Amino acid sequence: MGIVNKRNAVLGWLTWNVGKRVARKKAKAAVPAIEGGKPNRPAVRLAAGLATLGGVLLFWRKKKSRGGEGGGGGGGAA
């Protein structure tokens, strides 16, 4: 029996949809709303800024860890 079959596909799809619903409810509960359900703009801007900063730092860290020494893994034979 293979790993990819109808039963596992249906279970995965169902799990994904339930997970999305739970995550959506938690996200709505976590962000405070003001004046009739309008989003809290400072909270949204803060979240966007933190996500951007995290992405930049992750990119910078990966680029820094590559280093500038000696190229891309060529053979050592001269």
N, C-alpha and C positions, 0 to 999 in steps of 0.2 A: 504494500500500500504506500502510495506517495504522500509526501507532506502537503503538497498542493492538491486539494480536492474540494468538492463542493461543500462538504461539512465544515471544513476548516475555513473556507472562504466566507461562509455565512456567519460562523462564530466570530471571525475577525471583523466583518462588517458590522455586526451587532455590537461588539465590544467598542469599536471605534465610535459609533453613533451615540451609545450611552455615555462614553467618556467625554465626547464633545458637549453633550447636554449638561453633564455634571460640571465640567470646566466653565461653561457659559454661566451657569447659576452661581458658581463661586466667584467668578469675575464680577458679576453684577452686584453681588453682596459686598465685595471688598471695596469698590469705588463709591464714595459717597456722592449723592446727587443733590443738586440744589434747584429750587424753583421749578417744580413740576416735572422732574425727571431729566432736566438738561444736564449734560455731563459737566463735571467739575473741571474746568479748563486748566487750572494750574496743576491738578493731579495728572491730567492727560499729557500735558507738556513735560512734566517731570518724568513720567514713565518713558516718553519718547526720547528725551534727552539721555536718560540712563541707558536705554537700549542702544542708542547711537554711540555713547561713550564706551559701552561694553564691546560693541563691534569693532570700534577703532582700536581699543586696547588688545583685543584678541588678534586682530590683523597685524598690529605692530609687534606683538610678542612672537607670532609665527615667523614674521619676516626677520626679526632679530635672531631667532634661534637657528635660522638657516646659516647664518654667518657669512663672512666674505672670504673664506680661506679656500683657495685651490679648486674652484670649479665644481662640476657636477658628477663626481664619482667615476671618473675615467679609469682605465686600467693603469697599473703601475709599471708596466714593461716599457723600457726605454729603447 
